[in-house]
């Protein structure tokens, strides 16, 4: 069944209203080739932005963890206890 752009966009809206972001993401992935080019571009930009934000967040978490380990090593050396 081929849907026109108006039907797809209306269905996307219904999916989002009933299922939220995750349901909309799954719908967009499942129907990507059917979507208008402009919507495809917006979806790709959104997915790319989300991936960059996650990567930046992961890098910040790793940095905080490294700082925590360094602090634990300093405390261990001062107290004479082995931490790691």
URKAZI-V167190 format. One record per residue. N is the residue number from 0. RES is the residue in three letters. OMEGA is omega in whole degrees, 0 to 359 (* if undefined). Layout:
n=N res=RES omega=OMEGA
n=N res=RES omega=OMEGA
This chain:
n=0 res=UNK omega=178
n=1 res=UNK omega=180
n=2 res=UNK omega=175
n=3 res=UNK omega=185
n=4 res=UNK omega=181
n=5 res=UNK omega=179
n=6 res=UNK omega=180
n=7 res=UNK omega=181
n=8 res=UNK omega=177
n=9 res=UNK omega=178
n=10 res=UNK omega=177
n=11 res=UNK omega=180
n=12 res=UNK omega=179
n=13 res=UNK omega=180
n=14 res=UNK omega=180
n=15 res=UNK omega=181
n=16 res=UNK omega=183
n=17 res=UNK omega=186
n=18 res=UNK omega=178
n=19 res=UNK omega=186
n=20 res=UNK omega=184
n=21 res=UNK omega=179
n=22 res=UNK omega=179
n=23 res=UNK omega=178
n=24 res=UNK omega=179
n=25 res=UNK omega=179
n=26 res=UNK omega=181
n=27 res=UNK omega=179
n=28 res=UNK omega=182
n=29 res=UNK omega=185
n=30 res=UNK omega=188
n=31 res=UNK omega=184
n=32 res=UNK omega=181
n=33 res=UNK omega=185
n=34 res=UNK omega=174
n=35 res=UNK omega=183
n=36 res=UNK omega=181
n=37 res=UNK omega=179
n=38 res=UNK omega=176
n=39 res=UNK omega=180
n=40 res=UNK omega=179
n=41 res=UNK omega=180
n=42 res=UNK omega=179
n=43 res=UNK omega=178
n=44 res=UNK omega=179
n=45 res=UNK omega=179
n=46 res=UNK omega=180
n=47 res=UNK omega=180
n=48 res=UNK omega=179
n=49 res=UNK omega=179
n=50 res=UNK omega=178
n=51 res=UNK omega=179
n=52 res=UNK omega=179
n=53 res=UNK omega=180
n=54 res=UNK omega=179
n=55 res=UNK omega=178
n=56 res=UNK omega=178
n=57 res=UNK omega=179
n=58 res=UNK omega=178
n=59 res=UNK omega=179
n=60 res=UNK omega=179
n=61 res=UNK omega=179
n=62 res=UNK omega=178
n=63 res=UNK omega=178
n=64 res=UNK omega=178
n=65 res=UNK omega=179
n=66 res=UNK omega=178
n=67 res=UNK omega=179
n=68 res=UNK omega=177
n=69 res=UNK omega=178
n=70 res=UNK omega=179
n=71 res=UNK omega=179
n=72 res=UNK omega=178
n=73 res=UNK omega=179
n=74 res=UNK omega=180
n=75 res=UNK omega=181
n=76 res=UNK omega=179
n=77 res=UNK omega=184
n=78 res=UNK omega=180
n=79 res=UNK omega=179
n=80 res=UNK omega=177
n=81 res=UNK omega=181
n=82 res=UNK omega=184
n=83 res=UNK omega=*
